[in-house]
Amino acid sequence: MLWDAPLLSSWADAFEARFGGARLRAVRPEFEARRLTLYFRDSTLLIRLHPSETGLFLLDAAAPPAEARPLAARVRGAGCAPDDRVLTLSFLRVRGSPAQVDLFVELIPNRHNLALTEGPERTVRTLFRTEDGRRTLRTGHPYAPPPAGSDREGRDAAVTPERWREVWETEATVSRRRRALLGAFAWTSTVNARALATAGPEDGHACWATLAAVARRERPPIPVILADPRGAQPYPVPLPGVEHRPVSDLFTAVDLANRTDDAPPAALLSAVLVERLAGHVDARRSRCGRIEAEAAALPDPDELRALGDLLLARFGDVPQGGDSVVLEGFDGVEVSI
């Protein structure tokens, strides 16, 4: 499952529509596992920023554990930087100060980060990552967003069919056309670029125009699950030439895609506990492997059983105190035991 700018922007729009005014009870950061859990009254939001598990997952309501940090607040809004993968969730404290609380979730490949800030100055209180090569973040200091990406066409306004065709026709192969579209137009990504490059210029432009309007919150999404070779992919619009399954909303799409990708069922367990359990499982598997290896090295049980039967039948011929004996087998051939 990949999170590009159109998907993240549509998810933010859906979150604001569904959770605007919702009551937040507590948050639980897990720094080593790079996860943050937000406990609302009616649901739970799990944010995963580990390379092996990245995304935003809406789960059933759960009681905050003892290690969670109380945060009585209400959802004030949600949004994204245009054509970027930085999500902002804004809250307003029910009591206490400073009243303003913001959560910044950066789903930028290889630079995943999260910062929880307070006050209009957006002073960082919780931070997952301090360095990303282009800036330095510190708790107790104002949050600095990542540098803006390239200013591609169509970020804030429409692109004409003529301009789309101009770029589309500059390259003859799908792979080169895909790179050209990615470099020229906002809201294109590794999720949608191949479909846009494979479709004709008219169909490709029509799909991009719909996708951009949804990402800019100018029209509602058409949530689907795409049949992507990399796995089930939730998306705010269908893509030309790509098999898809309609779903009721983006939250459902993400949930179903997450299940298809075989996500861990115990999503709300402490990462430390999960790691310990995984260690125990690995130890048991290792022990089972050693036992299986020892069993494979043992002699054939049928042969051992035959020798035992021979010893019992020739017991009177076995000398006392000896380490070995040669007996006549049942077929008349001598056997050394």
Secondary structure, DSSP 8 states (H G I E B T S, - for coil): ----HHHHHHHHHHHHHHHTT-EEEEEEEETTTTEEEEEESSEEEEEEEETTEEEEEEEE-----TTSEEEEEEEEEEEE-TTS-EEEEEEEESSSS--EEEEEEE--TT--EEEEEETTTTEEEEES-SB-SS-B--TTSB----------BTSSS---HHHHHHHHTT-SSHHHHHHHHHHHBTT--TTTHHHHHHS-HHHHHHHHHHHHHHHTTSS----EEEEETTEEEEESS--TT--EEE-S-HHHHHHHHHHHTT--S-TTS-HHHHHHHHHHHHHHHHHHHHHHHHHHHS--HHHHHHHHHHHHHTGGGS-TT-S--EEE-TTS-EEE-
